[in-house]
């Protein structure tokens, strides 16, 4: 008995050691692509500046580039994202770079990669490549022995429906252990999103009202005042629901709706978040309004007959003890009136109407507002009396600005965490699948898109999701 306990503890320790041992190389598949250019190189530069990039960085792509070309591209990317303000950090990053050109389908590419990795034993493989290539790269990493003790970092989208997410999980788990798989949702690396978790569970005043007894509804809006830019072809295969709602907005819902984690540590947070997705009622076509901005059909890469949504609004229910009957309204779109993201948690009005100044229930309801972008803040709205004889007042906000200089960008944070083996800000297999299960019924079965003018708040039909007299809360920039 004793022996068994010691033995299993030993195994556990060994496992946890290798889980938390830092990666000794970073491999970036798709190093010549857009994501590497826009996000990954600036993040690596920031890591070099902070002195936390100390391992070789091996780029892999099919283009026959030279190392000099890759270094030039890295410099351009950093300049584009800001400026080169730390020459030694840049030189360090450039000196760590290596390049492997090759086809992802060809085992010879992985042999070359293995040679380049030399003495590295615990690489982190970052798949910054189109999702269609995830499986083949993971399988080849396994077959070439490059997965032992390694980690894999997988970019979104993780699958395009429940079946493909399950299949991708199956393949990834046949090669890597769950705690070596880091599924990226860059929203989880944002300060404002991490603050939701902190604000909820670091304060005691919220918990007594944070349920169906006091909360009337929750709205989450992620608005962007630009179009699909050069990503028309990608949008055609994704649409707004898959692009930002099933992942980014659902993650926000999970953090707002989850039960308090039973113990300290990210495993407990992951489990509570997964339960929220499992308790979400699967969506039906009438729960969703899809929109498309005028002019989308003329974007490069877009079909003239496209029915893909660039706007999506939906009404969601979480069938749990805490949230039964509380509607959650989610909305996102391109070419809307502004670029901003906010959560509005509307509380129920007082049960008795004692004062005449707040006739309509919506005028009396207090709310909590989480500003998520472009800046991070929390506001609590309460009614206060105006000076004078009359008992009339106004809804005013207690406003907490939560911005700190020198924050890490989400990619910087997530990359360093994955390299260090810290999975707190990544999504887990069961949660990803449960989130897909909620949207799966409406991916192919839905009402046609409604056109909306650029610069508006999307199609008017989105109002029909709300109760009579309900209004969408439009964040201002
Ligand atoms: C990405 C989507 O995941 O998130 C984009 O593909 C979207 O379409 C972006 O614009 C929004 O992220 P952020 O960090 O700019 O709010």
Boltz pocket constraint, residues with backbone or C-beta under 6 A from the ligand:
constraints:
  - pocket:
      binder: B
      contacts: [[A, 224], [A, 243], [A, 244], [A, 373]]
      max_distance: 6.0
